């Protein structure tokens, strides 16, 4: 039942590889950027606990919240 929901084969490998690279890139970008207040820790937690959704949300929303220093 669940095996048909998850990507498999070459497509699945490529999908998970791309998501892993984006996840690491998002965490690196968060940790090396300056955010105001508690936004940095919140984004780290969102990306760690919701890897796919958190990474997508960070690249769509979070990168615009960086402090300009």
N, C-alpha and C positions, 0 to 999 in steps of 0.2 A: 504494500500500500504506500508507504512513505518513500520507498526507493524510486518511484517514478517522479516524485516531486523534486528531488535534488538533482542538479546537473551531474552527468557522468560522462565518462569517456574523455576524448580530447577537449571537448568544449568545457566540461566540468573542471578539468585540470587548468585550462587557460583562465577560466572564470575565477577560480580560487587563487591562482597565482597573481592575477591582476588585483584582486581584492586585498591580498596580503601586502603587495607593494604599496597600494594606496593607503592601507591601514598604517604601515610603518612610516610612510611619508607624512601622513596626518599627525601621528604622534610626535615625530621629529619636529614638524613645523610648529605644533603647539608648544612643545617644551623649549624651543629656541626663540619663540616670539614673546613680545611683551603684551600682556593683557591687563586691563584695569580691574582692580578688585579681585574677586574670586573666580573670574571667568576662566582662567587657565586651568585650575583644578576641576572645575565643572566640565570643561571640554575634554580633559583627559579621562574623567570618569565616564562620560557619555561614549567616547570612542572605544574605551576598553570594554564596557559592559554591553554595548550595542554595536558590535564591530562593523557590520555592513551599513546599517542605518545611520549610526553615529558618524562614520567616515563621510558618507554622502552629505549629511547635514552640516558637518564641519566645512566641507569644501563649498557648499552653497551659502551658508550663513556665517559660520565662525570666522572665516578669513577676513570678513569685513569688519569684525569687532576688535581688531588689533589696535592697540594704542600707538599713536604716532609720537615717538620720542627721538 
